[in-house]
Amino acid sequence: MISTKYTVKQSLTKEEIDRKWWEVGDYFRRNSLWLLMYCTGCCAIELPPSMTSAYDMERLGMGPMATPRQADILLVSGYLSLKTLRRLVYTYEQMSEPKYVVALGSCPINGGIYHDSHAVINQLDQYIPVDTYVAGCMPNPESVLNGFVDLMEGIKNKTANGWKKYHEHNEWYKKNQKDVLGEVAIEDEFHQ
Amino acid sequence: MILNILIGILVAFFGFVLQTSIGGINRKIVGRMQKRQGPKWYQEFLDIFKLLSKRSVSHGWIFDFGVIMALGGIIATAMFMPITSNIVAFEGYDNFFIFVYLLAVGMLGMAMSASGSGNPWASIGVMRALTTMLAYEVPFLIVVLTIINLTGHSSLTEIMMYQQQSGNNIFLIALPIGGIVGFIALMGMLGKKPFETYIAPAEIASGPMVEYGGKQLGMLFILHEISVFIEVSLFVHLFLGGASNIIEFLIKYFIVYTIANLISNVNGRFKIDQVVVFFYKWPLFMAVTQAVIAIYFGWVI
């Protein structure tokens, strides 16, 4: 039973204040997602109709960006060969946090039609954490947009935390990357 | 003095809110033009606050300091900007040349910071931005010097009052060729499409902004909004006769920015040498013609 006497209001702990600010940030983050498109596979052809007047991605506040530093979402469309995986890891590590990964098509899930190729990786989430998959070969623009809405829900419910997993299980991801690629080192040619 | 500084900071904040809202409304207008729904009108606010909420990397203290210096310089410039003929923060100090000088602080801070990131695209973008500046400022200054010669004042408020007097037309009508030159120079200042060479996302990966992410990019967006406010307000005060009340200012500002944005969205992009040759050919010729007509022959409508 609630007492009617005056009681000192319990002040919030630091964790609660941080959580509240993080939720405020989440509102802005899920309403303004900027894409970095990594278009190597055939799924990239589904992006122009989902961006232009037919499905209009911009009404959700999304849009393409030029460089990894500016972007929030790394959009992996299609298969990844070993050469492109190395560039993808570099690109992912350059992005500023919080960052999310959306994988289009069946190739990043299980290899798709390239599952038996010697030069193509089969599961993307062995190497970098993936927040949302959009299945299909190729997914049509409705399902692409549906995937983005799922990602927004994930940000709201705090389930889209792949970038935290990448910190926590960094050794595991690095070991998987090294197993297929050999050495993964970022060469800084400018400052050498 | 403290009251003046407070009013100045309010003016800068007003400019930021105004330009961010009008930028969002313009994104909606462009969306409707392209048969799309378009984003929410407050989308630009969401973008800026999202960027400020992200974590970001640093590329050395020059990189961080340059952004802060640029933002400070632009806010200091906006503090001198008159909004109407009555609302002026520092009366008597709203000289046209103050804006020319102080705007350079923001530009140089951004150039320093972008070069500090060490990315070659950033260096190319900065070089292109400064080259474009060199190109549009010559015809623009000739037209503005004509206006200063006609009015006998270089203060924005005095130029505004001169145009608002009965019997005098606004300078867009009084000097029609010069007005066109001023608008073309404004397109160059705003970095709108035919002269968008230094941003060019598909060509040099957004130029000076290439290494910015998170908080620094957020500050850069605020800087951009305030500098657009300064440039469009300069055009409104110099060529459209300023405003006697705030509603008039809002309407004129909205019309100028929307027309510039609509022209931008139906155009392709020049190469950098085409920008320089263009500005030194037609606008310069038109500006000199207008100056000769207005000053030596005295033919002012």
Interface residues (C-beta under 8 A of the other chain):
Chain A: V24 G25 F28 R29 N31 S32 T52 S53 D56 E58 R59 L60 G61 M65 A66 T67 P68 R69 Q70 D72 M95 S96 E97 P98 F190 H191
Chain B: R27 G31 Q34 K35 R36 Q37 G38 P39 K40 Q43 L46 D47 F49 K50 S53 K54 R55 S56 V57 G118 N119 P120 P201 A202 A205 S206 M209 V210 E211 Y212 G213 G214 L217
